Amino acid sequence: MAEVVLFPHALGVTDGVRAFARLLEDAGHTVHVRDPFDGETFDDVESGVARARELGFDAIAQRDAEAVAGLPAGLVYLGMSLGVMSAQPLAQNRPGARGAVLLYSCVPPEEFGSWPAGLRAQVHGMDDDPYFAHEGDLDAARALAAAEPSVELFVYPGSGHLFAEPGAPGHDEDAARLLTRRVLDLLDELDAGAPRGTAEA
């Protein structure tokens, strides 16, 4: 099955993040959860971002890259919001990446170089999320999906940011269920080596 490295959002490794990782593990996949805050968690995005700023965004990404260096090639990189800042450059630049899952965020790929030909990926976010939809991430995701047939974009109705994990601000049970199914479908396809085209739904 697929081997996934999960980079959490600015709230840290919350119970919701662990629950999401368990859903992937229960489906038979291996999940490595990185912890940028060494066990510290936060009640809101702003507090977590402030702590990440203290630590240094580049320093967090460097630590994540160093941790992943000890893992084999052929990984799927899954980033949640702030975690996309580690997941996306690793997916683009670390040799052997099998795929990427970018939740609630997407960075123009040229920020990290170029998008590898044929690299499978999914981007998920809500159409009125103040972070995803109104700060340029949705535009970046649409441009990426339009340029790369191997990238799928899924946009959900609503304004929640961390909508896929129980207990997180903006959690949406129906959207979370659909997102999880789509992520599991991608992991199964990557494991089977099956191709798939681009979609926005």
N, C-alpha and C positions, 0 to 999 in steps of 0.2 A: 504494500500500500504506500501512499504518499508520505513523505517526511516533511513536516511543516515547522518553520520557525515563526512564532507569533510575537510581534512587537506591540505592546499595549498602548493605549491612549494616555492622556495626561492625568487621569485619575489613578494610574498605576495598575498593579496586578490585583484587581478587585475580585470579589466573589463572582461577579458577572463575567469577568474575563476568564476566570477559571472554569466557570460553567460552560462558556462557549468552547474552550479548549477541550473539555470533556465530551462535548457533542461530537467533535471531530475524532477524538480517541475512541469513543464508543462505536464509531463507524469503521474502526480498524486502522486509523491513521496514527502516526507517531507525531506528537506535538512537543516542541521545545518552547517554553514560555520565557522570554527575556524580561528582566525586571530592571527598568532604568533607574528606579528610586530605592533599590535595596530594601524592599519591604514596606516602604512608606506609601500610603494611599491618601487620596484627597476627595473631598466632598463635591467639588465643582471644578470645571475645566480651568477656570481662571487661576485657581490656586495651584493646580498642577503645572500649568504653563509657567507660572511665576517661579516655581521650584526648578523646572527644566531650564529656565533662563539663568538661574543662579548656577546650576551645574554646567551650563553651556550646551547648546544644541549640538554643536560640532563634537563636543566631548562625548556626549551620549551616543551619537552615531559612530564615533570611533570605537568606543567600548563595545558596542553591539557588533561591529565588524570584527573586532578582535575575538569576541566570544564565538562568533560563527566560524571563524577560521579553523577551529578545532573540529568542526562537523564535516561530514562528507559532502561532496558535490551532489547535484541532483535534488536540491531542496526546493520547496515552495515557500516563498516569503510572504507572510501575511502581516500587514500593518493596519493598525486601528488609529485613525486620526494622526496624532503626533507620531505614532509608530511608523507611519508611512515614510517619514523622513529617514528611517533606517531600512525599511523593507524595500522601498522602490530603488534606491541606488544599488543595493546588493543584488536585486533581481536583474538590474540592467548591466552590472559590471562584474559580478563574481562569476567566474566560469562555471558552466554546468547547471545554471538555474533551470528548473523545470517549469516554474510558473510564479505568478504573483497574484495576491488578493489584496486590493486596496480598499479599506473600509473608511468611509466618511471623509476621505481626502484624496487628492491626486495632484502631483506636481508636474509641470511641463517637463517631459523627459529630457529636453536639452539641458536642463539644470544639472543633470548627472551624466551627460554624454549623449548617446543615441540609444534608441530602443532596439534590442537585438531582434533580428529577423525571426519571425515565427514564435516569439516568446508568448505563451498563453497567459492571459491575465483577465481578471474581473475587477471592475470598479463599482462600488455600491454607495449610494447616498440619497438623501431626500431632497425633493425639488424646492423646498422652502427652508432648508437648514441654513441658518445665518452664517455658519462657517463654510459649509460645502458649496451651497448654491450662490452665496452672495459675496464670497471673497476670492472667486476665480477658479476654485477647484473643479466645479462642474464644467466650466468652459474648457479647462485643461483636459478633463476626462473626455469630453465630446471630441475635441481635436485629436486626442490620442486614438480613440476608437475609430474615428473617421479615417485616420492615416494607417492604422494597423489592423488588418482583418483578424488577427489573433487576439484582439482585446475586445471584451464585452463590457458594455456599460449598462447598469441597471439603476434606474431612478424611480424612487418610491414617493407617493404623495405624503406630504407631511413636513413638519418643521423640526423634528427631533434630530439630534446630532448622534449620540451614542445609542441608537435605537435597537441594536441587536442583542444587547445583554440585559437580562433581568436585573432590576434594581438601579440601572443607570438612568441619568436624566434623559427624558425623551424616549424611553423604551416603548416600542410598539410591537405587541405580541404577533400580530398578523404579518407585519413586514419582517420581523425577526425570523419567523418560521420560513417565509419565502426565501429570504437571504441565505439562511442556513442550508436549505435544500439546494439552492443554486451553487453555493460553495462546495457542498459535498458532491454534487454532480461534476463540477470541474475537477475536484481531486480524483474522483473515479475515472474520469476521462484521461487525465494525465497519467494515472497508473496504467490505464489500458493503451495509452498512446493514440487515442482517438482525436482527430481534428475537429474543429468547430469554428463557425464564422462569428461575425460581430452582431451584437444585438443591443438595442436599448428598449427597456420595458419598464 
